[in-house]
Amino acid sequence: MKSAFDEIAAAYDARFTSSKIGTLMREAVWRHTDRRFQPGSRILELNCGTGEDAIHLAQLGIRVLATDVSAEMLKVASAKIARAQLSHLVEVRPLAWEQLDSLPESDFDGALSNFGGLNCLQDLPSAATALAKRLRPGAPAFLCAMGPWCAWEWAWYLLHGQPSKAFRRLKSAEWRGIEVRYPSIGAVKRAFAPQFRFKRAGAIGALLPPPYAGQLAEKWPVLVEILARWERRIESLPPLPQLADHYIIEWDKAPALSGSTNSPSAAPATAPTSAPHPTPRDSHNSASRTAS
């Protein structure tokens, strides 16, 4: 079945992945995942897009099952993975969140959903349950999504005389036949709490301009770099995660209950804590996969 994201697959990397802001946003996500995902572990990536995150993880010696609903995104991803000579570490497979039950239970040491895949889901509690069953107890999971409030968006579009775009996240919207929702951090926490333990939330694009303001990075690249560095220092300080273009939530899969069938003997590999098809898919940026 043709995906809405097929139409943006060919241009996605040029519009977002390779852009200055796109690079800084993705590096911010990797700063989180690199602390927890260890070499040799097996990671489930949902809405993998063009494979940029899968390639990064594989270069660290991590095995990845990279999944997406878009055949064209997966085609681009497969070609990139082959060029990087990482096909032995990354398996690419067409799969939607709603099809997670087709995967074996307790088969993964961690999970990643980057840049807005969560915004395309209609039933967060069911998605949380399905994902939890795929992970080993204690496994880390990272979810990066767009919330309902974005300070940059308010300022940018109000200054450009587009108030309807400034506040578009306050309700769901249709993009190429997909209903895009903007759950708050609180809403996601409530949906995932029974199966996952909340660790932290961070801002991705609170001080850093969003992708649709990419001209700022071209005009003032040094300033954008400074904003990115400061954002990383204070990214978890409220209300920055709540007001960012994207937020990233870090979870641990809750321990299995006694007698549960989802309790393998092998413990997940996690790293000790050290002292990112929505340009990122944007029902806004076409990089947080949903273009306006």
SETIKE-389552 format. One record per residue (C-alpha): x, y, z. Coordinates in steps of 0.1 Angstrom, whole numbers. Layout:
<site><px>X</px><py>Y</py><pz>Z</pz></site>
...
// end
This chain:
<site><px>0</px><py>0</py><pz>0</pz></site>
<site><px>13</px><py>34</py><pz>-9</pz></site>
<site><px>24</px><py>56</py><pz>20</pz></site>
<site><px>20</px><py>94</py><pz>23</pz></site>
<site><px>57</px><py>95</py><pz>30</pz></site>
<site><px>66</px><py>79</py><pz>-3</pz></site>
<site><px>62</px><py>113</py><pz>-20</pz></site>
<site><px>88</px><py>130</py><pz>2</pz></site>
<site><px>113</px><py>102</py><pz>5</pz></site>
<site><px>136</px><py>112</py><pz>-24</pz></site>
<site><px>140</px><py>148</py><pz>-11</pz></site>
<site><px>139</px><py>141</py><pz>26</pz></site>
<site><px>177</px><py>139</py><pz>32</pz></site>
<site><px>183</px><py>171</py><pz>11</pz></site>
<site><px>155</px><py>190</py><pz>28</pz></site>
<site><px>162</px><py>179</py><pz>64</pz></site>
<site><px>189</px><py>153</py><pz>71</pz></site>
<site><px>217</px><py>172</py><pz>54</pz></site>
<site><px>206</px><py>207</py><pz>66</pz></site>
<site><px>224</px><py>224</py><pz>94</pz></site>
<site><px>194</px><py>224</py><pz>117</pz></site>
<site><px>185</px><py>188</py><pz>108</pz></site>
<site><px>220</px><py>177</py><pz>116</pz></site>
<site><px>220</px><py>195</py><pz>150</pz></site>
<site><px>186</px><py>181</py><pz>159</pz></site>
<site><px>196</px><py>145</py><pz>151</pz></site>
<site><px>229</px><py>148</py><pz>169</pz></site>
<site><px>209</px><py>160</py><pz>200</pz></site>
<site><px>189</px><py>127</py><pz>198</pz></site>
<site><px>220</px><py>106</py><pz>194</pz></site>
<site><px>234</px><py>123</py><pz>225</pz></site>
<site><px>206</px><py>105</py><pz>244</pz></site>
<site><px>207</px><py>71</py><pz>226</pz></site>
<site><px>245</px><py>68</py><pz>226</pz></site>
<site><px>244</px><py>68</py><pz>264</pz></site>
<site><px>222</px><py>37</py><pz>266</pz></site>
<site><px>225</px><py>16</py><pz>235</pz></site>
<site><px>256</px><py>-7</py><pz>237</pz></site>
<site><px>276</px><py>-24</py><pz>210</pz></site>
<site><px>263</px><py>-59</py><pz>203</pz></site>
<site><px>227</px><py>-50</py><pz>215</pz></site>
<site><px>197</px><py>-54</py><pz>192</pz></site>
<site><px>176</px><py>-23</py><pz>187</pz></site>
<site><px>141</px><py>-19</py><pz>172</pz></site>
<site><px>138</px><py>13</py><pz>152</pz></site>
<site><px>103</px><py>25</py><pz>143</pz></site>
<site><px>96</px><py>50</py><pz>115</pz></site>
<site><px>132</px><py>47</py><pz>104</pz></site>
<site><px>128</px><py>70</py><pz>74</pz></site>
<site><px>159</px><py>71</py><pz>52</pz></site>
<site><px>180</px><py>51</py><pz>76</pz></site>
<site><px>202</px><py>79</py><pz>91</pz></site>
<site><px>197</px><py>67</py><pz>127</pz></site>
<site><px>201</px><py>31</py><pz>118</pz></site>
<site><px>234</px><py>38</py><pz>101</pz></site>
<site><px>247</px><py>58</py><pz>131</pz></site>
<site><px>238</px><py>30</py><pz>155</pz></site>
<site><px>253</px><py>3</py><pz>132</pz></site>
<site><px>286</px><py>23</py><pz>131</pz></site>
<site><px>287</px><py>19</py><pz>168</pz></site>
<site><px>284</px><py>-19</py><pz>165</pz></site>
<site><px>247</px><py>-21</py><pz>173</pz></site>
<site><px>223</px><py>-44</py><pz>154</pz></site>
<site><px>192</px><py>-27</py><pz>142</pz></site>
<site><px>158</px><py>-38</py><pz>128</pz></site>
<site><px>149</px><py>-6</py><pz>109</pz></site>
<site><px>111</px><py>-5</py><pz>101</pz></site>
<site><px>89</px><py>20</py><pz>83</pz></site>
<site><px>55</px><py>21</py><pz>65</pz></site>
<site><px>70</px><py>38</py><pz>35</pz></site>
<site><px>84</px><py>16</py><pz>8</pz></site>
<site><px>102</px><py>46</py><pz>-8</pz></site>
<site><px>118</px><py>56</py><pz>25</pz></site>
<site><px>129</px><py>20</py><pz>30</pz></site>
<site><px>143</px><py>20</py><pz>-5</pz></site>
<site><px>164</px><py>50</py><pz>2</pz></site>
<site><px>175</px><py>36</py><pz>35</pz></site>
<site><px>185</px><py>2</py><pz>20</pz></site>
<site><px>207</px><py>19</py><pz>-6</pz></site>
<site><px>224</px><py>41</py><pz>21</pz></site>
<site><px>230</px><py>11</py><pz>43</pz></site>
<site><px>245</px><py>-9</py><pz>15</pz></site>
<site><px>268</px><py>20</py><pz>5</pz></site>
<site><px>279</px><py>22</py><pz>41</pz></site>
<site><px>286</px><py>-15</py><pz>40</pz></site>
<site><px>264</px><py>-21</py><pz>71</pz></site>
<site><px>239</px><py>-45</py><pz>58</pz></site>
<site><px>252</px><py>-72</py><pz>81</pz></site>
<site><px>241</px><py>-51</py><pz>111</pz></site>
<site><px>209</px><py>-34</py><pz>98</pz></site>
<site><px>179</px><py>-53</py><pz>86</pz></site>
<site><px>153</px><py>-31</py><pz>68</pz></site>
<site><px>117</px><py>-42</py><pz>70</pz></site>
<site><px>83</px><py>-27</py><pz>61</pz></site>
<site><px>63</px><py>-25</py><pz>93</pz></site>
<site><px>39</px><py>-1</py><pz>110</pz></site>
<site><px>35</px><py>5</py><pz>147</pz></site>
<site><px>1</px><py>-12</py><pz>144</pz></site>
<site><px>19</px><py>-44</py><pz>132</pz></site>
<site><px>43</px><py>-48</py><pz>161</pz></site>
<site><px>25</px><py>-79</py><pz>173</pz></site>
<site><px>40</px><py>-97</py><pz>143</pz></site>
<site><px>74</px><py>-95</py><pz>159</pz></site>
<site><px>87</px><py>-119</py><pz>186</pz></site>
<site><px>82</px><py>-109</py><pz>222</pz></site>
<site><px>112</px><py>-99</py><pz>244</pz></site>
<site><px>135</px><py>-98</py><pz>213</pz></site>
<site><px>151</px><py>-64</py><pz>216</pz></site>
<site><px>175</px><py>-46</py><pz>239</pz></site>
<site><px>160</px><py>-12</py><pz>231</pz></site>
<site><px>138</px><py>9</py><pz>208</pz></site>
<site><px>139</px><py>42</py><pz>190</pz></site>
<site><px>112</px><py>62</py><pz>173</pz></site>
<site><px>126</px><py>95</py><pz>160</pz></site>
<site><px>111</px><py>127</py><pz>147</pz></site>
<site><px>74</px><py>124</py><pz>148</pz></site>
<site><px>64</px><py>88</py><pz>141</pz></site>
<site><px>44</px><py>89</py><pz>174</pz></site>
<site><px>24</px><py>118</py><pz>160</pz></site>
<site><px>8</px><py>95</py><pz>134</pz></site>
<site><px>-6</px><py>71</py><pz>160</pz></site>
<site><px>-43</px><py>71</py><pz>169</pz></site>
<site><px>-40</px><py>48</py><pz>200</pz></site>
<site><px>-10</px><py>55</py><pz>222</pz></site>
<site><px>-19</px><py>30</py><pz>250</pz></site>
<site><px>-21</px><py>1</py><pz>224</pz></site>
<site><px>11</px><py>12</py><pz>208</pz></site>
<site><px>28</px><py>13</py><pz>243</pz></site>
<site><px>16</px><py>-22</py><pz>251</pz></site>
<site><px>27</px><py>-36</py><pz>217</pz></site>
<site><px>62</px><py>-20</py><pz>220</pz></site>
<site><px>66</px><py>-32</py><pz>256</pz></site>
<site><px>60</px><py>-68</py><pz>246</pz></site>
<site><px>89</px><py>-66</py><pz>221</pz></site>
<site><px>114</px><py>-54</py><pz>247</pz></site>
<site><px>134</px><py>-72</py><pz>274</pz></site>
<site><px>128</px><py>-59</py><pz>309</pz></site>
<site><px>148</px><py>-28</py><pz>317</pz></site>
<site><px>154</px><py>-21</py><pz>280</pz></site>
<site><px>157</px><py>16</py><pz>272</pz></site>
<site><px>133</px><py>32</py><pz>247</pz></site>
<site><px>135</px><py>67</py><pz>232</pz></site>
<site><px>105</px><py>85</py><pz>217</pz></site>
<site><px>109</px><py>118</py><pz>199</pz></site>
<site><px>77</px><py>136</py><pz>189</pz></site>
<site><px>61</px><py>169</py><pz>183</pz></site>
<site><px>40</px><py>184</py><pz>212</pz></site>
<site><px>11</px><py>208</py><pz>211</pz></site>
<site><px>31</px><py>239</py><pz>222</pz></site>
<site><px>60</px><py>253</py><pz>203</pz></site>
<site><px>73</px><py>287</py><pz>212</pz></site>
<site><px>94</px><py>290</py><pz>180</pz></site>
<site><px>63</px><py>282</py><pz>159</pz></site>
<site><px>42</px><py>308</py><pz>176</pz></site>
<site><px>68</px><py>335</py><pz>171</pz></site>
<site><px>78</px><py>326</py><pz>136</pz></site>
<site><px>44</px><py>324</py><pz>121</pz></site>
<site><px>29</px><py>353</py><pz>139</pz></site>
<site><px>58</px><py>375</py><pz>127</pz></site>
<site><px>50</px><py>362</py><pz>92</pz></site>
<site><px>13</px><py>370</py><pz>95</pz></site>
<site><px>2</px><py>333</py><pz>96</pz></site>
<site><px>-17</px><py>329</py><pz>129</pz></site>
<site><px>-34</px><py>297</py><pz>118</pz></site>
<site><px>0</px><py>280</py><pz>114</pz></site>
<site><px>12</px><py>295</py><pz>146</pz></site>
<site><px>-13</px><py>275</py><pz>167</pz></site>
<site><px>-20</px><py>246</py><pz>144</pz></site>
<site><px>-7</px><py>220</py><pz>169</pz></site>
<site><px>-35</px><py>228</py><pz>193</pz></site>
<site><px>-57</px><py>203</py><pz>174</pz></site>
<site><px>-52</px><py>173</py><pz>152</pz></site>
<site><px>-47</px><py>180</py><pz>115</pz></site>
<site><px>-49</px><py>159</py><pz>83</pz></site>
<site><px>-17</px><py>156</py><pz>62</pz></site>
<site><px>-19</px><py>137</py><pz>29</pz></site>
<site><px>-47</px><py>115</py><pz>43</pz></site>
<site><px>-30</px><py>109</py><pz>77</pz></site>
<site><px>-44</px><py>123</py><pz>109</pz></site>
<site><px>-15</px><py>140</py><pz>127</pz></site>
<site><px>-18</px><py>145</py><pz>165</pz></site>
<site><px>3</px><py>164</py><pz>189</pz></site>
<site><px>3</px><py>147</py><pz>223</pz></site>
<site><px>17</px><py>165</py><pz>253</pz></site>
<site><px>45</px><py>149</py><pz>273</pz></site>
<site><px>20</px><py>143</py><pz>300</pz></site>
<site><px>-3</px><py>124</py><pz>276</pz></site>
<site><px>25</px><py>102</py><pz>264</pz></site>
<site><px>36</px><py>95</py><pz>300</pz></site>
<site><px>1</px><py>84</py><pz>309</pz></site>
<site><px>-2</px><py>62</py><pz>279</pz></site>
<site><px>32</px><py>45</py><pz>284</pz></site>
<site><px>34</px><py>45</py><pz>322</pz></site>
<site><px>19</px><py>11</py><pz>329</pz></site>
<site><px>46</px><py>-7</py><pz>308</pz></site>
<site><px>75</px><py>18</py><pz>310</pz></site>
<site><px>93</px><py>37</py><pz>337</pz></site>
<site><px>98</px><py>74</py><pz>328</pz></site>
<site><px>134</px><py>85</py><pz>330</pz></site>
<site><px>136</px><py>120</py><pz>316</pz></site>
<site><px>123</px><py>143</py><pz>289</pz></site>
<site><px>145</px><py>167</py><pz>268</pz></site>
<site><px>139</px><py>195</py><pz>244</pz></site>
<site><px>149</px><py>192</py><pz>207</pz></site>
<site><px>144</px><py>226</py><pz>192</pz></site>
<site><px>135</px><py>249</py><pz>220</pz></site>
<site><px>164</px><py>274</py><pz>216</pz></site>
<site><px>175</px><py>259</py><pz>183</pz></site>
<site><px>153</px><py>271</py><pz>154</pz></site>
<site><px>130</px><py>246</py><pz>138</pz></site>
<site><px>137</px><py>232</py><pz>103</pz></site>
<site><px>113</px><py>257</py><pz>85</pz></site>
<site><px>135</px><py>285</py><pz>99</pz></site>
<site><px>166</px><py>271</py><pz>82</pz></site>
<site><px>174</px><py>304</py><pz>66</pz></site>
<site><px>185</px><py>316</py><pz>101</pz></site>
<site><px>212</px><py>289</py><pz>101</pz></site>
<site><px>224</px><py>300</py><pz>67</pz></site>
<site><px>225</px><py>337</py><pz>78</pz></site>
<site><px>238</px><py>332</py><pz>114</pz></site>
<site><px>255</px><py>298</py><pz>116</pz></site>
<site><px>276</px><py>307</py><pz>146</pz></site>
<site><px>246</px><py>319</py><pz>166</pz></site>
<site><px>227</px><py>287</py><pz>157</pz></site>
<site><px>257</px><py>266</py><pz>170</pz></site>
<site><px>257</px><py>286</py><pz>202</pz></site>
<site><px>219</px><py>281</py><pz>207</pz></site>
<site><px>223</px><py>244</py><pz>201</pz></site>
<site><px>251</px><py>241</py><pz>227</pz></site>
<site><px>231</px><py>260</py><pz>253</pz></site>
<site><px>200</px><py>239</py><pz>245</pz></site>
<site><px>219</px><py>207</py><pz>252</pz></site>
<site><px>230</px><py>221</py><pz>286</pz></site>
<site><px>195</px><py>230</py><pz>298</pz></site>
<site><px>174</px><py>207</py><pz>276</pz></site>
<site><px>156</px><py>190</py><pz>305</pz></site>
<site><px>148</px><py>222</py><pz>324</pz></site>
<site><px>111</px><py>229</py><pz>324</pz></site>
<site><px>93</px><py>243</py><pz>304</pz></site>
<site><px>118</px><py>238</py><pz>276</pz></site>
<site><px>108</px><py>202</py><pz>267</pz></site>
<site><px>71</px><py>213</py><pz>267</pz></site>
<site><px>78</px><py>243</py><pz>244</pz></site>
<site><px>102</px><py>227</py><pz>219</pz></site>
<site><px>97</px><py>218</py><pz>183</pz></site>
<site><px>102</px><py>182</py><pz>194</pz></site>
<site><px>106</px><py>165</py><pz>227</pz></site>
<site><px>125</px><py>133</py><pz>234</pz></site>
<site><px>114</px><py>110</py><pz>262</pz></site>
<site><px>136</px><py>83</py><pz>277</pz></site>
<site><px>120</px><py>52</py><pz>292</pz></site>
<site><px>130</px><py>19</py><pz>307</pz></site>
<site><px>108</px><py>-11</py><pz>300</pz></site>
<site><px>92</px><py>-20</py><pz>334</pz></site>
<site><px>104</px><py>-53</py><pz>350</pz></site>
<site><px>82</px><py>-83</py><pz>341</pz></site>
<site><px>57</px><py>-94</py><pz>367</pz></site>
<site><px>63</px><py>-127</py><pz>384</pz></site>
<site><px>49</px><py>-155</py><pz>362</pz></site>
<site><px>47</px><py>-132</py><pz>331</pz></site>
<site><px>55</px><py>-148</py><pz>297</pz></site>
<site><px>74</px><py>-117</py><pz>289</pz></site>
<site><px>103</px><py>-124</py><pz>312</pz></site>
<site><px>134</px><py>-138</py><pz>294</pz></site>
<site><px>164</px><py>-148</py><pz>314</pz></site>
<site><px>187</px><py>-125</py><pz>295</pz></site>
<site><px>190</px><py>-90</py><pz>309</pz></site>
<site><px>192</px><py>-61</py><pz>284</pz></site>
<site><px>226</px><py>-45</py><pz>277</pz></site>
<site><px>225</px><py>-10</py><pz>290</pz></site>
<site><px>254</px><py>15</py><pz>293</pz></site>
<site><px>260</px><py>34</py><pz>325</pz></site>
<site><px>250</px><py>70</py><pz>324</pz></site>
<site><px>279</px><py>91</py><pz>315</pz></site>
<site><px>291</px><py>124</py><pz>336</pz></site>
<site><px>176</px><py>133</py><pz>171</pz></site>
<site><px>99</px><py>109</py><pz>76</pz></site>
<site><px>79</px><py>137</py><pz>91</pz></site>
<site><px>125</px><py>179</py><pz>74</pz></site>
<site><px>123</px><py>160</py><pz>107</pz></site>
<site><px>90</px><py>148</py><pz>97</pz></site>
<site><px>70</px><py>178</py><pz>100</pz></site>
<site><px>34</px><py>178</py><pz>95</pz></site>
<site><px>52</px><py>210</py><pz>96</pz></site>
<site><px>85</px><py>203</py><pz>82</pz></site>
<site><px>79</px><py>174</py><pz>60</pz></site>
<site><px>110</px><py>165</py><pz>78</pz></site>
<site><px>93</px><py>154</py><pz>110</pz></site>
<site><px>78</px><py>137</py><pz>82</pz></site>
<site><px>47</px><py>157</py><pz>76</pz></site>
<site><px>51</px><py>187</py><pz>54</pz></site>
<site><px>28</px><py>216</py><pz>54</pz></site>
// end
